[in-house]
């Protein structure tokens, strides 16, 4: 059964994630580099140091921001 999460305002099903998935697993599933991402989990900023311990539940709301380098 897919884990359904609200990511950046859109409902998404994650078939490959177990129901007991954590934020660290989600970052890998999204194909993002952990050192360039900030995550808000249900309205609270999730410190990177707690991602492995932050278990996701169906319906959780996540805002994922990916930092991009560049400039002049």
N, C-alpha and C positions, 0 to 999 in steps of 0.2 A: 504494500500500500504506500502511496506517495505521501511525503511530508509536504503539506501546503503551508507556505509562508507568504506574508505580504512584504515584498521587497521593493523599496522605493515607490510605494503606492500601488504596486501591481501584484495581484495574486499569482503565485508561481508554484507549480508542483515539482518536487525534487524526488524522482523515482529512485535515484542511486543512493540517497541518504537514508540511513536507518531512522526509525522513529525517535531514537535517543541521541540523535546527532547533536554536535556542539557547534559553536561559532567557528572554530578552527576548521572543522570539516566543511562547513559551508563556504568558507573563503577558498578552499582548495577546489570544491565543486564548481564555484563560479570562475575558476581560473585566474584568480587575482593574487598578487604578491602581498603577503601579509604586512610587510613593512611600508606599504604604500596605500593602506586602507584604514579608514576609521568607520566604526559601526555604532549605530544607536540601536539598542535593543529594547523594544517596548517603552520608548521615551527616555531611556537613560543611556548615556555613553558607556560602552563596554570597553574597559581597559584591555589592551592587547594581552596583558599578563593573565587575564581571566578567561580568555576565549575557550581554552580546552575544558574549563569547568562550567561554562555557560551552556546548559542543555536547552535545546530548542523544542518548542511545543507547537503543534499545528495551530495556525492562526496568529503566531507571533508576528509583530510588526518590526521590520528592520529598515533602517536607512543606511545605505552603504555608500560611502564617498571614497572614490579612488583618486589619489593625488597624482598629478601629471607634472613632470618637470618641463622647463622651457623658459622662455623669456628673452629679453634683449639685453 
